[in-house]
């Protein structure tokens, strides 16, 4: 790892890691970006292509980073026929266009589906992660075992900030599957390492999350929305979904009982809002009221409300039920290794090794203080350069609409800039986002695969 990058990334262990003025780290971040650019431009042809297209030979300003960022959609730019036709050697060829490491050492002989393809990559020393594929296709992002270790270290100091520091001394409850090649599962496994007490770590299921099933379900939902699914396909899909839901509900009730049995000791629970409401339902059946959990318990909740009927005050109900516990939160995604934890004032902070690049909606122009309103706020598209990654280029333009406060101070008293807790998407679930650079990136990759 290049020295200035390492210097910035190593600061995550410092007490003020999320409390540094931009002026203090601006120059170091630029130097680190240039260091990384010099290395990656020789390793990733797509990055070299973008640099040549934009006429960029070095990084002297954050504005010069914007044309070098990859659209988040590039990580699912493979032709779907590669998967449909079991062309796993072509999938490796596609993955190579976005990876630093040579993936030609992966034996794909006899691979039957995408899950087995991922298994072969892991067996060869690679660490690809798959997204949920809400638009009908899964993204695949390669990284290394060292990236995984550095990510675990970052999570140790970011998860729980600023309320509590990670110690492996709690009963840990993860309200989802604990095995598979998904980024949320990787986070759960890191949580076990950093927070879980030996012999007291529980998940909804030990059955692996199969990316092939996730991808098929997402594709079917898209086909139903578009009106292209056949009636018999819809009937079979809905029957399978009902069966899976019944099994999930049964598993959730068993896990809820374990959680309630541990409520008087410090525990850690991570799950979706609907799952927390199921825990409340189980508690009421056992005569357990509000506020009976140990005050040093950590409760994380979010998401999981699409297609689920919940009362209007579900968040208030969950808050009352757990009572005076620790409720940390963070902003993150599959494409990023460094979490952005939320402070007491409800703002998201960034670590020194993460460069924020808030752009206009098209993803083509960097927003600055000049774009801010009188309060110092500006609304734009979230983009970044994550300096942690060794396995790929860490510069990405996301589909997230954010509000940035360019002020050098946060209401919590720490330094800024910060992001407000009102993050949404530029596109609806099931739709692809439209970013200025996406078409040219995809065209380059198609050309590379055709060679």
C-alpha positions in Angstrom: 0.0 0.0 0.0 1.3 3.5 -0.9 2.6 5.4 2.2 0.3 8.4 2.3 -2.8 6.2 1.8 -1.6 4.1 4.7 -1.1 7.2 6.8 -4.7 8.3 6.2 -6.2 4.8 6.7 -4.2 4.2 9.9 -5.9 7.2 11.5 -9.1 5.2 11.9 -7.7 3.9 15.3 -7.3 7.5 16.6 -10.0 9.0 18.9 -10.5 11.9 16.5 -10.8 9.8 13.3 -14.2 11.2 12.5 -13.4 14.7 13.8 -10.9 16.3 11.4 -11.4 19.5 9.6 -11.2 19.3 5.8 -8.4 21.8 5.6 -6.3 19.5 7.8 -6.5 16.5 5.5 -7.2 18.1 2.1 -3.6 18.0 0.9 -2.9 14.5 2.2 -6.1 13.2 0.5 -5.0 14.7 -2.8 -1.5 13.3 -2.5 -3.0 9.9 -1.6 -5.4 10.0 -4.6 -2.4 10.8 -6.9 -0.4 7.9 -5.4 -3.3 5.5 -6.0 -4.0 6.8 -9.5 -0.4 6.3 -10.5 -0.6 2.6 -9.5 -4.1 1.8 -10.7 -3.8 3.4 -14.1 -1.3 0.7 -15.0 -3.4 -2.1 -13.6 -7.0 -1.3 -14.7 -7.4 -0.6 -18.4 -10.8 0.9 -17.9 -9.3 3.5 -15.6 -6.6 4.3 -18.1 -9.2 4.6 -20.8 -11.2 7.1 -18.6 -8.0 9.1 -17.9 -7.0 9.3 -21.5 -10.5 10.3 -22.6 -10.5 13.1 -20.0 -6.9 14.2 -20.7 -5.9 13.6 -17.0 -2.3 12.6 -16.3 -2.2 13.4 -12.6 -4.5 14.4 -9.7 -4.0 18.0 -8.6 -7.6 18.7 -7.5 -10.7 16.8 -6.4 -12.4 18.1 -9.6 -10.0 15.9 -11.6 -11.2 12.8 -9.8 -14.8 13.1 -11.0 -14.2 12.0 -14.6 -12.2 9.0 -13.3 -15.1 7.6 -11.1 -16.9 4.5 -12.2 -20.7 4.4 -12.3 -22.1 2.0 -9.7 -23.9 0.3 -12.6 -20.5 -0.7 -14.2 -20.3 -3.6 -11.7 -23.3 -5.3 -13.4 -22.3 -4.4 -16.9 -21.8 -8.1 -18.0 -24.2 -9.5 -20.6 -26.9 -11.5 -18.9 -26.3 -14.2 -21.5 -23.0 -15.0 -19.8 -24.9 -16.3 -16.8 -27.9 -17.7 -18.6 -25.6 -19.7 -20.9 -23.1 -20.8 -18.2 -20.3 -18.8 -19.9 -18.3 -18.6 -16.6 -15.0 -18.0 -18.5 -16.5 -14.9 -20.1 -17.7 -13.8 -16.7 -14.1 -14.0 -15.5 -13.0 -12.0 -18.5 -15.6 -9.3 -17.6 -14.5 -9.3 -13.9 -10.9 -8.9 -15.0 -11.8 -5.5 -16.7 -12.6 -4.2 -13.2 -10.1 -6.0 -11.0 -6.5 -5.5 -10.0 -5.7 -9.2 -9.3 -5.4 -11.7 -12.2 -8.5 -13.9 -12.1 -7.2 -16.3 -14.8 -6.1 -18.7 -12.0 -9.8 -19.5 -11.3 -10.9 -23.0 -12.6 -14.5 -22.7 -13.9 -14.6 -26.3 -15.2 -18.1 -27.8 -14.5 -19.5 -24.7 -12.8 -23.3 -24.9 -12.8 -24.4 -21.6 -11.4 -23.3 -18.2 -10.2 -22.9 -19.4 -6.6 -20.5 -22.1 -7.7 -18.7 -19.5 -9.8 -18.3 -17.3 -6.6 -17.1 -20.3 -4.7 -14.4 -21.0 -7.2 -13.2 -17.3 -7.0 -13.0 -17.6 -3.2 -11.1 -20.9 -3.5 -8.5 -19.1 -5.7 -8.0 -16.3 -3.2 -10.3 -13.6 -4.5 -13.1 -12.1 -2.4 -15.9 -10.9 -4.7 -19.2 -9.6 -3.2 -22.6 -9.6 -4.8 -25.4 -7.1 -4.4 -29.0 -7.9 -4.0 -29.8 -7.1 -7.7 -33.0 -5.1 -7.1 -33.0 -4.1 -10.8 -32.9 -7.7 -11.9 -29.1 -8.1 -12.2 -26.6 -8.6 -9.4 -23.4 -6.5 -9.2 -20.1 -8.3 -8.6 -17.3 -6.4 -6.9 -13.9 -8.0 -6.5 -11.6 -7.3 -3.6 -8.8 -9.1 -1.8 -8.3 -10.9 1.5 -6.2 -7.9 2.7 -9.1 -5.6 1.8 -11.4 -7.8 4.0 -9.0 -7.5 6.9 -8.6 -3.8 6.6 -12.4 -3.4 6.3 -12.8 -5.4 9.6 -10.4 -3.0 11.3 -12.3 0.0 10.0 -15.6 -1.5 11.2 -14.2 -2.1 14.6 -13.7 1.6 15.1 -16.6 2.9 13.0 -19.5 0.6 14.1 -20.9 2.0 17.3 -19.1 5.4 17.1 -19.5 7.7 18.9 -21.5 5.8 21.5 -19.5 2.6 22.2 -16.3 0.9 21.1 -16.3 -2.7 19.8 -15.4 -5.5 22.2 -16.0 -9.2 21.5 -18.0 -9.6 24.7 -21.7 -9.6 23.7 -24.3 -12.1 22.7 -24.8 -11.1 19.1 -28.1 -11.5 17.1 -28.1 -11.1 13.4 -31.6 -11.2 12.0 -30.6 -12.6 8.6 -28.5 -15.3 7.0 -24.9 -15.5 8.1 -23.3 -17.3 5.2 -23.0 -16.3 1.5 -21.2 -13.8 -0.8 -23.3 -10.8 -0.1 -22.0 -7.5 1.4 -24.5 -7.5 4.2 -23.4 -11.0 5.2 -19.8 -9.9 5.1 -20.8 -7.1 7.5 -22.5 -9.7 9.8 -19.4 -11.8 9.8 -17.2 -8.8 10.6 -19.7 -8.0 13.4 -19.2 -11.5 14.9 -15.4 -10.9 14.9 -15.6 -7.5 16.5 -18.5 -7.8 18.9 -19.6 -11.4 19.4 -18.8 -13.4 22.5 -17.7 -17.0 21.7 -20.6 -19.4 22.0 -23.2 -16.6 22.0 -23.6 -15.7 18.4 -26.9 -16.3 16.7 -28.3 -15.7 13.1 -31.7 -16.2 11.5 -30.3 -19.1 9.5 -27.1 -20.8 8.8 -28.3 -21.7 5.3 -26.3 -19.7 2.8 -27.8 -16.9 0.9 -27.8 -18.1 -2.8 -27.1 -15.3 -5.2 -28.7 -17.4 -8.0 -32.0 -17.3 -6.0 -31.7 -13.6 -5.3 -31.0 -12.9 -8.9 -33.9 -15.0 -10.2 -36.3 -13.4 -7.7 -35.2 -9.9 -8.7 -35.6 -10.7 -12.4 -39.1 -12.1 -11.8 -40.2 -9.1 -9.8 -39.0 -6.9 -12.7 -40.8 -9.1 -15.3 -44.0 -8.8 -13.2 -43.7 -5.1 -13.0 -43.1 -4.8 -16.8 -46.0 -7.2 -17.6 -43.8 -9.8 -19.3 -44.1 -12.6 -16.8 -46.3 -15.6 -17.8 -49.2 -16.4 -15.4 -47.8 -19.8 -14.6 -44.4 -18.2 -13.8 -46.1 -15.7 -11.5 -48.0 -18.5 -9.8 -44.9 -20.6 -9.1 -43.0 -17.6 -8.0 -45.6 -16.5 -5.5 -46.0 -20.1 -4.1 -42.3 -20.4 -3.5 -42.3 -16.9 -1.9 -45.1 -17.9 0.5 -43.2 -21.1 1.5 -40.0 -19.2 2.1 -41.9 -16.5 4.1 -43.4 -19.2 6.4 -40.0 -20.7 7.0 -38.6 -17.3 7.6 -41.3 -16.4 10.1 -40.7 -19.7 12.0 -37.0 -19.1 12.2 -37.6 -15.5 13.3 -39.8 -16.6 16.2 -37.2 -19.0 17.4 -34.5 -16.3 17.2 -36.9 -13.8 18.9 -37.2 -16.2 21.9 -33.4 -16.3 22.3 -33.2 -12.5 22.1 -35.9 -12.2 24.8 -34.1 -14.7 27.0 -30.9 -12.5 26.8 -32.7 -9.2 27.3 -31.2 -8.5 30.8 -27.6 -8.6 29.6 -25.7 -6.4 27.1 -26.4 -7.8 23.7 -26.2 -6.6 20.1 -29.1 -6.9 17.6 -29.1 -6.0 13.9 -32.1 -6.3 11.8 -34.9 -4.8 9.7 -37.8 -2.8 11.1 -40.4 -5.5 10.3 -38.2 -8.1 12.2 -38.0 -5.9 15.3 -41.8 -5.7 15.2 -42.0 -9.5 15.1 -39.8 -9.5 18.3 -42.2 -7.1 19.9 -45.1 -9.5 19.0 -43.3 -12.4 20.6 -42.6 -10.4 23.7 -46.2 -9.5 24.2 -47.2 -13.2 23.9 -44.7 -13.8 26.8 -46.0 -10.9 28.8 -42.8 -8.8 28.4 -43.4 -5.1 28.3 -41.4 -2.1 27.2 -38.0 -1.0 28.4 -36.8 -4.4 29.8 -33.5 -4.6 27.9 -30.1 -3.9 29.4 -29.1 -0.2 28.8 -25.8 -1.3 27.3 -27.5 -3.3 24.6 -26.9 -2.2 21.0 -29.9 -2.1 18.7 -29.6 -1.5 15.0 -32.7 -1.2 12.8 -33.5 -0.1 9.3 -35.1 -1.0 5.9 -37.2 -4.0 5.3 -40.6 -2.2 5.0 -41.2 -2.6 1.2 -44.3 -4.7 0.7 -44.8 -5.1 4.5 -47.8 -3.5 6.3 -46.5 -1.8 9.5 -48.3 0.6 11.8 -47.5 4.3 11.1 -45.7 4.6 14.5 -43.5 1.4 14.0 -40.3 3.3 14.7 -41.7 4.8 17.9 -42.9 1.3 19.0 -39.5 -0.2 18.5 -37.8 2.7 20.4 -40.2 2.3 23.3 -39.9 -1.5 23.4 -36.1 -1.5 23.7 -36.0 1.5 25.9 -32.8 3.4 26.9 -30.3 1.3 24.8 -27.5 2.3 22.5 -28.7 3.0 18.9 -25.8 3.6 16.5 -26.3 4.0 12.8 -24.1 4.4 9.7 -24.3 5.1 6.0 -22.7 2.5 3.7 -23.1 0.3 0.7 -21.5 -2.7 -1.1 -19.2 -0.4 -3.1 -17.6 1.2 -0.1 -15.3 -0.3 2.6 -15.4 2.6 5.1 -18.6 3.1 7.0 -19.8 6.7 7.7 -21.2 6.6 11.3 -23.9 8.9 12.5 -23.2 11.2 15.4 -25.5 12.3 18.2 -26.8 15.2 16.0 -27.9 12.8 13.3 -25.2 13.7 10.8 -22.9 11.2 9.0 -19.1 11.7 9.3 -16.3 10.4 7.1 -12.9 8.9 8.0 -9.7 10.5 6.6 -9.2 7.6 4.1 -12.5 8.3 2.4 -12.7 11.2 -0.1 -16.2 12.6 -0.5 -17.0 13.9 -4.0 -20.6 15.2 -4.1 -21.6 15.9 -7.7 -24.5 17.3 -9.6 -27.3 14.8 -10.6 -25.6 13.8 -13.9 -22.4 12.9 -12.0 -20.3 15.2 -14.1 -19.6 18.3 -11.9 -18.2 18.5 -8.4 -20.3 20.5 -6.0 -18.5 23.0 -3.8 -19.4 25.6 -1.2 -20.4 27.9 -4.0 -23.3 25.6 -4.8 -24.5 25.7 -1.2 -27.5 27.7 0.1 -27.3 30.2 2.9 -27.1 27.4 5.5 -24.2 25.8 3.8 -26.3 22.9 2.4 -26.1 21.5 -1.1 -28.1 18.6 -2.6 -26.3 16.2 -5.1 -25.2 12.8 -6.0 -23.0 10.9 -3.6 -19.6 9.9 -5.1 -16.3 8.9 -3.4 -12.8 7.6 -3.7 -12.3 4.9 -1.1 -8.5 4.7 -0.5 -8.7 1.3 1.2 -9.2 -1.0 -1.7 -6.3 -3.0 -3.2 -8.5 -5.3 -5.3 -10.1 -2.6 -7.5 -10.4 1.1 -8.2 -12.3 2.6 -5.3 -13.8 5.5 -7.1 -17.6 5.3 -7.6 -20.5 7.5 -8.5 -23.6 6.1 -6.6 -27.3 6.3 -7.2 -27.8 8.1 -3.8 -29.2 11.6 -3.5 -27.6 13.3 -0.4 -27.6 16.7 1.3 -24.1 17.8 2.3 -23.3 20.4 4.9 -20.1 22.0 3.7 -19.7 23.8 7.1 -16.5 23.0 9.0 -18.5 22.2 12.1 -21.3 19.8 12.9 -24.0 20.5 15.4 -22.5 17.7 17.5 -19.4 19.9 18.0 -17.1 17.9 15.8 -15.6 19.1 12.5 -17.4 18.7 9.1 -18.3 18.4 6.4 -21.2 16.1 7.1 -24.1 14.4 5.4 -27.7 14.9 6.6 -29.8 11.9 7.5 -32.2 12.3 4.5 -30.6 10.1 2.0 -32.8 8.8 -0.9 -32.3 7.3 -4.4 -32.3 9.1 -7.7 -34.1 6.1 -9.2 -36.9 3.9 -8.0 -36.4 0.3 -6.8 -36.3 -2.0 -9.9 -35.1 0.8 -12.2 -31.6 1.5 -13.4 -30.1 4.9 -12.6 -28.8 7.3 -15.3 -25.4 8.7 -14.8 -23.4 10.7 -17.4 -20.4 8.4 -17.6 -22.3 5.1 -17.5 -22.8 4.7 -21.2 -19.2 5.2 -22.1 -18.0 2.8 -19.4 -20.4 0.1 -20.6 -19.4 0.6 -24.2 -15.7 0.3 -23.3 -16.3 -3.0 -21.4 -18.4 -4.4 -24.3 -15.5 -3.6 -26.6 -13.0 -5.2 -24.3 -15.1 -8.4 -24.1 -15.4 -8.5 -27.9 -11.7 -8.5 -28.5 
